[in-house]
Amino acid sequence: MTDSSLESGKRKSQSIQFLTPALFAVAIFTSASLVFVVQPMVTKMVLPLLGGSPAVWNTAMVFFQTALLAGYLYAHLLQRIPTLRMQALVHIGLLLVAALFLPLQVRGLWGDPDPSAPVLWLLGTLVISIGAPFAILSATAPLLQAWFAKVQAGKPGGQNPYVLYAASNLGSFLALLSYPVLIEPLAPLSSQRITWGIGYGIFVALILLLLARMWGARNSAGESATVAPRSESIPWSRKLVLIALAAAPSSLMLGVTTHITTDVASAPFLWVIPLALYLLTFVIAFQNRPLIPLPVTLLVQAAMIIAIVITLKLSGTDWLFQFCLHLGAFFFTTLMCHQQMAARRPAPDRLTEFYLLMSIGGVVGGAFTALLAPVIFKTVLEYPIILLLALLARSNDPSPYTRRDTAMFFTSLVVAVLLPISFHLLRFLPDLVTTLGQTGLRRAMVIALLISGICAFLVRNRVLPFLALMTVGLMASFLVSGGKESLVTDRSFFGILRVATSFERDLGGNVHTMMHGTTLHGAQIQHPDGRCIPTLYYARTTPLGQSITIRQSAKPALNVGLVGQGTGTMLSYMRPTDTFTYFEIDPMVDRISRDPRYFSYFKNCATNDVRTVYGDARLTLKKEPAHSFDYLLIDAFSSDAIPTHLLTKEAISGYADMLTQDGVLVLHLSNRHLDITRPAMAAAEAAGMSYLHQGYSRPREGHDMIDATTEALIIARTPEALDAFKKDGRWSEWTPGGVKPWTDDYVDLFSAMVRDMRKG
């Protein structure tokens, strides 16, 4: 062989050695991007069938985590095949089989969802719609890292294949961020589905190219296919620790997602933030030199947990501050767990087993929060409980306790314990309470918790004492958060419902209120003279009260459809000649609103039997006779979030088909965080409908239970049907101002949030 031949072969070998790791990184990056961009996309596709509930995302995440576990288990079992060539042939075959499920679509094998048991329907639908391609793609990261370790055996890069996990999570992170900012606003769902299928095809081509390079690298280097000796097995005690360290962040991710989506919207642009931060912690934790070292993580995490304890039960706290605080606490708690996990990672030959344990933890944490906790707890207790238990992952200071440690511990403990006792004793001192006022009491509570928190921060490196102090502090915060006396609290797939009572002297006694999440969804005066007085958004002064009153003055008998039942306050307007039908997705709401112990609109105010139809209104309204409603109100809230699929062009066209010739459709559009009015106007225009707008502001004088600031849009099939509202003078014409209409294929909530922030 000539020198030139040897030199050529050497250059070829170096080229292969460079290209092979690069192809590994690109393939892992691509698969991770596909895996994580499809999660918000598919969940958005199925969301309209379940009323837009935030629980849809949490339940879907349990499916994705379980499918990820299946992929990791497959990657782990595939390592038992002795040769890389056979492993590769099996994997390529399964990738091609999974391609038969493309393009992605929600497959209706299970029919329409049952509102009383939506979880099983959702999980089953996701399995048959995306289970195969998602699971096989999920296996890519551990599988290719295991192949990389074998191909690069004996080379420096082969000693730490975990670095490729950073490439995987970086791809996931970028894909998630691009979805709400670029993909969702620019591309309809139909285009997204097709593009994802093309991306899947590109990934298969990458795998084929990678395998060709692998064989070339092995043949040119003359490597044998012998299997390297196995390292010592992972002890069971360490396995359990790894599972626990993975379970806590997974649970917290869903808990914080529920917390931040309850009052805005169950939408991809909010879903992806906690998930993206979750993935970013993996990128940092598995770096050779972490951008954020563990000591810094522990310091910031302790401070944020203390801030959470102080503010968790404070009503009226700025939403943006709470949003950032909870995301920050989640990020640093998750980073702490993942850094502790990375410190315990095994040798490369145990890589797939490590990822399998990590995936088991993810499923355990997700299933606890999404499936088990709603059955066990009536409120979202799982979120603060896991937040506190995660403190056990902190690094403990083994040195002897100092006098300062003891003094700080007992000071924090005594202040936290005395706080609820003091607030209880204040009940016997009404004059002092009147002097201090609610603002003064609130400040006193914050100062006491702050003192306790500062003392606790100084013992943060003593894990068990710090956990004890945070637990006592959180209990104190719960006990003094007070407010209205709770009559009943219940929980369903669609949220947490709380009925409370408070004494209102100006209204003649007690008033019962319904809270869905953190938003007031109805109230009833309990004095006999006031039980059928419509209150809050439904008062006669608001757009909702005005609209039905105007319709009743024009027609002696109305057929009324009401989407969203609440307390049943609209029954205050019912005449003996009217027919009212509620369309409600949550059976729990119907059960509580019909219980006369809490609300008596059905018993005392309804003049006829009132029918309640269960299910998502888009589905159930289709089963009603066409052109049958004289008045149709869309008032479907989940806390303050509005299911966006009820405001699309197709939805409004469907409502129009249900209206009589002179019938009207009323959209209740009050929202604290999103500008949804302009998209609704644009959708009405696109559907060829006429509309008027009204923004009503509650007068400062008078009781805040009597009426509420309300925004609404009234829509009709013809301009003539709105003549009476134009003459009324309180309704006006508006334009959407260039905002695109939402459709079943396109919803842009991110822009709606930006517009609202600019308006504020």
Order of alpha helices (4+ residues) and beta strands (2+ residues): alpha-alpha-alpha-alpha-alpha-alpha-alpha-alpha-alpha-alpha-alpha-alpha-alpha-alpha-alpha-alpha-alpha-beta-beta-beta-beta-alpha-beta-beta-alpha-beta-alpha-beta-alpha-beta-alpha-beta-beta-alpha-alpha
